[in-house]
Amino acid sequence: MYINVPEVKVPRIVVIGCGFGGLELAKQLSKAPVQIVLLDKNNYHTFQPLLYQVSTAGLEADSIAYPIRKIFKRQANFHFRMGEVQQIVSAENKLLTSIGELKYDYLVIATGSTTNYFGIKEFE
Ligand SMILES: Cc1cc2nc3c(=O)[nH]c(=O)nc-3n(C[C@H](O)[C@H](O)[C@H](O)COP(=O)(O)OP(=O)(O)OC[C@H]3O[C@@H](n4cnc5c(N)ncnc54)[C@H](O)[C@@H]3O)c2cc1C
């Protein structure tokens, strides 16, 4: 089953991840003749630099989590789908995700990073 996205004649750029990287890229391409489909496993962008303020009760969680659809509501070439990417089938230019398959012309992987605790279990 394919994810429902409008079929258009311009190239489709699929962006995985709406952190700083994916968000900024999608904004920069707002006027470009492309279709942008952004996938994220959450429907919000997290402003990580203020995470510690939430964990120390200085801020409410919704002060650092912004709905992705709201951020892009005026961007005509943008589509958001919430789902987790499970596999990239590069030979067929398609993704397998928790909500179905999706074809792409160009793929941007902006899934962030994981913290390296240098093997120190207590820090983890
Ligand atoms: C506490 C803290 C403080 C920080 N302070 C600063 C600072 O002051 N200045 C600064 O420049 N940087 C700071 N950083 C670092 C900065 O936040 C990160 O470098 C930046 O958020 C990384 O952006 P990113 O787009 O690469 O990834 P992320 O912001 O991690 O975004 C990745 C996105 O991909 C999604 N995703 C991942 N895997 C999948 C998948 N399989 N399918 C679908 N979606 C997926 C995630 O849900 C997420 O939304 C801080 C980080 C932390 C944790």
The ligand as an SDF file (V2000), in Angstrom:
LIG
                    3D

 53 58  0  0  0  0  0  0  0  0999 V2000
   20.0490   19.2610   25.3810 C   0  0  0  0  0  0  0  0  0  0  0  0
   20.5580   19.7070   24.0360 C   0  0  0  0  0  0  0  0  0  0  0  0
   20.9860   21.0290   23.8870 C   0  0  0  0  0  0  0  0  0  0  0  0
   21.4540   21.4630   22.6580 C   0  0  0  0  0  0  0  0  0  0  0  0
   21.8620   22.7700   22.5160 N   0  0  0  0  0  0  0  0  0  0  0  0
   22.2630   23.2330   21.3120 C   0  0  0  0  0  0  0  0  0  0  0  0
   22.6230   24.6060   21.1280 C   0  0  0  0  0  0  0  0  0  0  0  0
   22.5890   25.4180   22.0490 O   0  0  0  0  0  0  0  0  0  0  0  0
   23.0380   25.0050   19.8900 N   0  0  0  0  0  0  0  0  0  0  0  0
   23.0890   24.1310   18.8350 C   0  0  0  0  0  0  0  0  0  0  0  0
   23.4600   24.5510   17.7310 O   0  0  0  0  0  0  0  0  0  0  0  0
   22.7450   22.8340   18.9880 N   0  0  0  0  0  0  0  0  0  0  0  0
   22.3390   22.3640   20.1830 C   0  0  0  0  0  0  0  0  0  0  0  0
   21.9990   21.0360   20.3260 N   0  0  0  0  0  0  0  0  0  0  0  0
   22.1500   20.1350   19.1880 C   0  0  0  0  0  0  0  0  0  0  0  0
   21.0090   20.2860   18.2190 C   0  0  0  0  0  0  0  0  0  0  0  0
   19.7690   20.2680   18.9050 O   0  0  0  0  0  0  0  0  0  0  0  0
   21.1190   19.1250   17.2400 C   0  0  0  0  0  0  0  0  0  0  0  0
   22.3660   19.2210   16.5890 O   0  0  0  0  0  0  0  0  0  0  0  0
   20.0220   19.2100   16.1980 C   0  0  0  0  0  0  0  0  0  0  0  0
   18.7590   19.1290   16.8280 O   0  0  0  0  0  0  0  0  0  0  0  0
   20.1910   18.0710   15.2100 C   0  0  0  0  0  0  0  0  0  0  0  0
   19.2520   18.2700   14.2110 O   0  0  0  0  0  0  0  0  0  0  0  0
   18.9470   17.1350   13.1770 P   0  0  0  0  0  0  0  0  0  0  0  0
   17.9590   17.6950   12.1910 O   0  0  0  0  0  0  0  0  0  0  0  0
   20.2210   16.5790   12.6370 O   0  0  0  0  0  0  0  0  0  0  0  0
   18.2910   15.9470   14.0180 O   0  0  0  0  0  0  0  0  0  0  0  0
   17.1100   15.8950   15.0950 P   0  0  0  0  0  0  0  0  0  0  0  0
   16.7570   17.2420   15.6140 O   0  0  0  0  0  0  0  0  0  0  0  0
   17.4890   14.8200   16.0580 O   0  0  0  0  0  0  0  0  0  0  0  0
   15.8570   15.4030   14.2240 O   0  0  0  0  0  0  0  0  0  0  0  0
   15.7730   14.1340   13.6880 C   0  0  0  0  0  0  0  0  0  0  0  0
   14.3070   13.8710   13.3730 C   0  0  0  0  0  0  0  0  0  0  0  0
   14.2160   12.6480   12.6610 O   0  0  0  0  0  0  0  0  0  0  0  0
   13.1230   11.9150   13.1440 C   0  0  0  0  0  0  0  0  0  0  0  0
   13.4050   10.5040   12.8620 N   0  0  0  0  0  0  0  0  0  0  0  0
   14.4960    9.7880   13.2710 C   0  0  0  0  0  0  0  0  0  0  0  0
   14.4530    8.5490   12.7740 N   0  0  0  0  0  0  0  0  0  0  0  0
   13.3070    8.4770   12.0320 C   0  0  0  0  0  0  0  0  0  0  0  0
   12.7000    7.4330   11.2680 C   0  0  0  0  0  0  0  0  0  0  0  0
   13.2770    6.2180   11.1480 N   0  0  0  0  0  0  0  0  0  0  0  0
   11.5210    7.6910   10.6430 N   0  0  0  0  0  0  0  0  0  0  0  0
   10.9270    8.9170   10.7460 C   0  0  0  0  0  0  0  0  0  0  0  0
   11.4720    9.9370   11.4530 N   0  0  0  0  0  0  0  0  0  0  0  0
   12.6440    9.7150   12.0860 C   0  0  0  0  0  0  0  0  0  0  0  0
   13.0300   12.2520   14.6280 C   0  0  0  0  0  0  0  0  0  0  0  0
   11.7160   12.0450   15.1200 O   0  0  0  0  0  0  0  0  0  0  0  0
   13.4270   13.7260   14.6190 C   0  0  0  0  0  0  0  0  0  0  0  0
   12.3020   14.5700   14.5040 O   0  0  0  0  0  0  0  0  0  0  0  0
   21.5070   20.5620   21.5520 C   0  0  0  0  0  0  0  0  0  0  0  0
   21.0620   19.2470   21.7100 C   0  0  0  0  0  0  0  0  0  0  0  0
   20.5790   18.8250   22.9300 C   0  0  0  0  0  0  0  0  0  0  0  0
   20.0770   17.3970   23.0780 C   0  0  0  0  0  0  0  0  0  0  0  0
  1  2  1  0
  2  3  1  0
  2 52  2  0
  3  4  2  0
  4  5  1  0
  4 50  1  0
  5  6  2  0
  6  7  1  0
  6 13  1  0
  7  8  2  0
  7  9  1  0
  9 10  1  0
 10 11  2  0
 10 12  1  0
 12 13  2  0
 13 14  1  0
 14 15  1  0
 14 50  1  0
 15 16  1  0
 16 17  1  0
 16 18  1  0
 18 19  1  0
 18 20  1  0
 20 21  1  0
 20 22  1  0
 22 23  1  0
 23 24  1  0
 24 25  2  0
 24 26  1  0
 24 27  1  0
 27 28  1  0
 28 29  2  0
 28 30  1  0
 28 31  1  0
 31 32  1  0
 32 33  1  0
 33 34  1  0
 33 48  1  0
 34 35  1  0
 35 36  1  0
 35 46  1  0
 36 37  1  0
 36 45  1  0
 37 38  2  0
 38 39  1  0
 39 40  1  0
 39 45  2  0
 40 41  1  0
 40 42  2  0
 42 43  1  0
 43 44  2  0
 44 45  1  0
 46 47  1  0
 46 48  1  0
 48 49  1  0
 50 51  2  0
 51 52  1  0
 52 53  1  0
M  END
$$$$
